[in-house]
Amino acid sequence: MTETRTPATPGEHRKAAWAAWIGSALEYYDFFIYGTAAALVFNKIFFPASSPATGTLLALASFGVGYLARPVGAFVLGHVGDRFGRKRVLVLTVLLMGLATVGVGCLPTYEQIGVAAPITLVALRLLQGFSAAGEQSGASSMTLEHAPEHRRGYFTSFTLSGTQAGQILATAVFLPIAAMPQEQLLAWGWRVPFWLSGIVVIVALVIRRTLDETPVFQRESAKDDREPPIAALFREHWADVLRVVVASTVAAVSTIFTVHALSYAVNTVGLDRTPMLWVGVLANVVALAAIPLCALLSDRIGRRPVFIGGTAACAVLMFGYLWSISTGRYSLIFLTGILLFGIAYSAPNGVWPAFYAEMFPPKVRLSGMAVGTQIGFAVAGFSPSIAEAIGPGRDGWFAVSAFIAALCACNIVAVLTARETHRVPTDELGRRDGRAPDPIAAG
């Protein structure tokens, strides 16, 4: 018998959505300032003993290391969220992220303490990645379980709108920093965005401690079920975890846009830092409007067509964006950058919080999303390093674009095998009884 779901009030809908938006914005401000610093300064202050090209590669690899820790964090924080509550995870993630980020801002450089500097930098980046593993899955689970049946896509998209806002804030903070004289930038200027994270931690903790646990989780936790969520996840829902892993590698579009393209433009082509940072700001501003619109469209026509259409557009537009950087024509760079990241990428980005969460029942929802996304995001996190290796030099844009197009093709195949869930009642999400068999598991 299906348990009756107590509808949340409109106030609860909005509170959960805005708490997810604000918390994700603050959390991902921390995460993204590292990427900007890795592209612009870390090769000079933490890896100066290497050649310029090797230093850049090592700095971008240190960015990717944060994604390496995310699968580990997903197993731990997914278990905490499914066993002890969504709210507990959201408070824990923002605290860990803030401590790690402030720590980076306080690090001595390679010149001051030698090899201990990059080692400590990598350790703090690992802590950032561990924290981020539970953020979006926790916020998406919280919001979906509070949302009305017919608007789950729209309300869960607030999590990703918050992520984009965090990226805008991170880039905007770096704009005046990047304009500083090189000597001041390398001496102390780069530290300021990391120190500001202390304010981020306080604000985020206050916001998240006011959240109410979802009724869906409360009912699930009242059951006498001692089986670890991870065990149930891999026994009954392994095919959906695999789908999420493959589909989540679409995040490589984001890491190539925000990290590799910036490094390519500034360090390889020789373009000015400031306009390239503005491309990211404007694209993210457009994404703030595009993400909820794409999510609303998925509530009407389904998750799969919106996701697939946006991913296919990303595969094509990446060629245009990286080529435009190679030409040095700023008008083309701004146009293709906004089309790629502001519009096309907003489709899968706005849809996946609902799409992935709807694949799993409450008992394993946070674990399923966290494990699946973070393994996929780990691939995406190392894509700037892969891009630097396969496409060095000014003419490397085509090889990098082809790499992203291949990943997008894999994403599309994974999404095509998934069930369409936008009209499935919330209490029936993730159920196998009485529904069409899973095409992968059945095979």
N, C-alpha and C positions, 0 to 999 in steps of 0.2 A: 504494500500500500504506500502510495506517495504521501509524504508528510506535507501538510499545508504550510505554505510559506507566509509568514506575517509580513505584509507589505511595509516597507519603510516609508516614513513621511517625507514630503518634499524637502523639508529642512534637513533631514538625515542624508538624502541624496546629495544635496548641494554641499553639505559640510564634509562628507567623505571625499567628494570630487575635488573640492578646493584644498583640503588637507593634503591630498595626493599631489595636486598641482604645486603647491607651495613647497612641500617637503621634497619632491623630486627636483624642483628648481634649485633649491639650496644644496641638496646632495650632489647634483650633477654640476653645479658651479665648481665644487671642489674637484670633481673627476676631470672636467674639461680643462681647467687651468693647467693641469699637468701636461696635457697634450700640446697646448700652445707653447708652454715653456720648453718642452722636449723638441719641438720643431725649430725654436728660435734661439735658445741660449744653452741648453744642457750639454750640447756637444762641445761647447767652449769652456764650461766651468766644471764639468764632472768627468769629461773624457778628453782632455786636451792633449794627453800623451799620444793619442792616435792621429793618423792623418785626417784631414778634414772630412773626406768621404767616409772613412771608418768611424770617426767620431759621430757623424750624423746617423750612420746605421746603428751604432750602439745606443745613442740617445733615443731613437725611435723604437729600438728593441726594449728599452726600459719602459717605454709607454706600453708595449705589448705585454710585458710581464704582469701588469695589473690584471689583464684578461686571463692569464694563466692561473691566477689564484681564484678566479671567479667560479669555476666548477667545484672547487673544494668548498668555498663559501656557500655554494648552492645546496650541497648536501647537508651542511650543518644548519644553515639558516632556514632551509626548506623544512627540515625536521622540526626546528623550533617553532616555525610559523604554523605548521599543520598540527603540532601536538600542544603548543602552549598559547597560540593566538597570533593573529596578524599584527595587532598593535605592538606587541612585545618586539617583534622583528623590526618594525619601522622605527622604534625608539633606538634600538641597538645599532642599526645600520648607520644612522646619522651621527651617532656618537663616535663610532669607530672611524668613519670617514673624516670627521672634523679633526680628531686627534692626529691622524696620519698626515693630513694636509698641512696643519700648522707645523708639524714636525719637519716636513720638507722645507718649509720656509725658514727654519732655524738651522738647517744643515750647514756645516763648514764645507768649503769647496775642495776640489782635488789639490789645489795649490797649498791649502792649509793643512790637510791631514792625509793626503795621498789616496791610496786605493780604498781606504775605509770610507771615503765620501761616496763613490758610486755604489759600494756594497750597501751602505745604509740607505741610500736613495732607493735602490731596488727593494729593500726590505719594507720600506714605508709604502712603496707602490703596491707591493703584494697585499699589505693591509687595506689599502684603498680598494683593490680588486675584490678582496674577501667581503668587504662591506657592501660594495655595489651589487654583489650577487643576489642579495635579498631585497634590494630596494624596489625595483620596478615590479617584480613578481608579488611582493608584499602589498604594495600600493594598488596594483591592478586587482588582486584578489579582494582586498578590502572594498574597493570601489564597486567592482562587479557585484559583490554580495549585498551591497546596499542599493544597487540601481534598480529602476523599474524594468520589467520584462522587455519592453519594446525599445528601450533606449540604452541597452548595455554598452553598445559600441561607443555611443557619444560620451557617456559618463566615464568609461574606462580610458578614453582618449585623453582625459585631463592629465593622466600620469605622464604621457609622452609630450603633451604641450608644456608641462612643467620642465621636462628634460630639455626641450628646446629653449625655454626661457633661461635655464641654467647655462646653456651654451652661449646665449646672447650676452648674459651677464659676465661670463668668463671672458669672452672676446672683448666686450666693451671695457672691462677693467684693464685689459692688456693694451688697448689702443694708446692711451697716453704713456704707458710704460714703454711700449715699443718705439715711441717717438723720441725717447730720451737719448742723449748721446751714448754711444756704445760703451764707453768706460763706466758711466753711471749705471747703465742697464745691467752690465755684468757684475758690478760691485755690489749693488744692493737693490736696484729697482725691481728685478725679477721676483724678489722675495715678498713684495707688498701684497700681491693678490693672494698669496698663501697665508699671510698673516691675517688678512681680512676674514679668513675662514672661521676665526674664533667667534666673530659675530654671528656667522652662519650657524654654528653649532647651537648657540644659545637660543636663537629664534626658532630653529627647527625643533629643538627639544620641547620648547613651550607649546608649539603648535601640536605636535604629535601626542603629547601626554593628555590632550583634551579629547582625543578620539574615543569613540565607543567601539567595543568589539562587535563584530557582525552577528546578527541573529543566526545566520547559517552556520557559522563556526560554533556558536554556543550550543546549538542543537547537536552538532556533530560531536563536540567534546563531552556531551552528557552521556553518550553511548559507552557501554563497557567494552571497549575495544583496545586491547593492549598491543596489537600488532604495530610495529614501526611503520610509519607512512611510506618510507623508502622501499620496504619489502613489498608492500601492496602495490606500489607504483610500478616496479619492474616486473611483478608477476602478472598484473592485469592490464597495464597501460603502456607497455614498452614500445608499441608501434607508434603511439602518439608522441612519446618522448623523442623517438627517432625523427618523426616529422618536424617537431619543433626545433631540434638540433639543426637539421638541414635548412629549414626555412629561416632560422635566425642568422645564418651567415649573410643575409642581405644587409646586415649592419656593417659589412665591409664597405658599402657605399659611403656610410657616414665617416668611418675612420680614414678612408682614402681622401674624402673631401676635406676633412678638418685637419688632418695631420700630414699625410703624404703630399697632397696638392700644395699645401702651404710651404712645406719644406722644398718641394720641387720648384715652386715659383721663386722663392727667396734665395735659396742656396744654389740652385742649378741654373735657372734662367736669368736670375739677377734682378727680379722685379722688387719694387719697394714693399716693405712690410705692411705699411698702413693701409693702402687700398686693398691688399689681399685679406687683411683682417676685416675690412668693411664688407667684402663679399660674403663672408660668413655671417656677419651681423644682419645684413639685409635678407639673405636667404632664410635665416632663422625667423626673422620678423614675418616673412611671408608664410613660413611653416606654421606659425602660431595660429593663423587663420585657416590654413589648408588642412591641418590635422583634424580638427573637429568636424570640418565639412566632409572630409573623406570618411570619418567614422559615422556621421549621420547617413551618408550614402550607403554604407555597409549595413546599417540598420534597415534599410529599405530593400536593397537588391542582393545582399549577402556579403559575407566576408571575403570569399574566394575571388570573385571577379575584381573587386577593388584592389586587393593585395596583388593579384597577378598583373593587372594593368599597370600599376605603379612600378612594379619590379621590372617589367619589360621596358618601360620608358627609361628607367635608370640605366639599364644595359646600353641603350642607344646614346643617351645624353652624356654618359661618362666619356665617350670618345670625343664628343664636342667640347666638353669642359677642359679636359687635359690638353687637347689640341690647341684650344684658344690660349691657354697659358703658354704653350710653346711659341706662339706667335707674338706674345707680349702685348696684345691689343686689349686694353682694359674694358672697352665697351663690350666685346665678345665674352670676356671673362665674366663680367657681371651678368650678362644675359643668360649664358649657359649655366652659370652657377646657381642662379635663382630658379631657373627651370628645373635643374637637376635636384637640388637639395631642398628648395623651398616648396616645390609642387610635386614632382614625381615621387621623391622619397617619402613624402608625407602620406602617400596612400598606404604602403605596407606599414609605415611607422604609426599611423593613426589606428590601424585595424588590429595589429597583432596583440595588444593587451587583452581585448575581448576574445579574439580568435583562439589564442593559445589557452586562455583561462577556461573557455567553454569546452575544451577537449576533456577536461578532468572533473571528477566529482569533488566535493568539498574536502574529503579525507586526505586527498593527495594533491589538491589544486596548487598550493604554493610550491610544494616539492616538484611537481611535474613541470610547472612553468620555470622555476628557478634552475633546475638541472638542465632542462632542454635548452633554454635560452643561453645559459652561461657557457655551455660547451660550444654552441654555435658562435656566441660572441667572442670566445677565446680565439677561434679561427679569424674572426673579423679584426680582433685586436692586433694580431700579428700581420695583417695585410699590409700596413705601411712598410714593415721590414721586408716582407716578400716583394712588394712593389719596388723598393729600393734595390733589391738584389736582381730582379728580372728586368727592370727597366732603368738602368743607370744612364745618366747623360740626358741631354736635351731631347733626343729622339726616342727616349724610352716610354713616351706617353702611350704609344699604340699597344705595346706589350702589356702595360698596366691596365689599360682599358679592356683588352681582350680577357685578361684574368678576371676582372670584375664581371664581364659579360658571361663568362663560364659559370661563375658562382650564381649569378642571377638565374641562369637556365636551370641549375640544380634546385634553387628555391621554388621555381614555378612547378617543377615536377612534384616536389614534396607537397605543395599546397593543393595540386590537382588530386592527390590521393586522399586528402582529408575530407571529413564530413562537413556539410554546410550546417551551421548551428545557430544562425541569427534568429530563427523562429522557434527554437527548442525552449520550452519553459525552464526557468532557472533550476527548479528542483529535479529536473530530468537530465541536466547536463552531465555528460560522462557515463551515463548508463548504457549498458550493452543489451539489456533484455528488451525484447519487443522492437528492436530497431535493426536496420540493415547491418550485416556483419562488416567488421573492419576489413577492408580489402587487403591490407598487408598482413594482419594477424591471421586472417582466414587462409592466406596462401602459405 
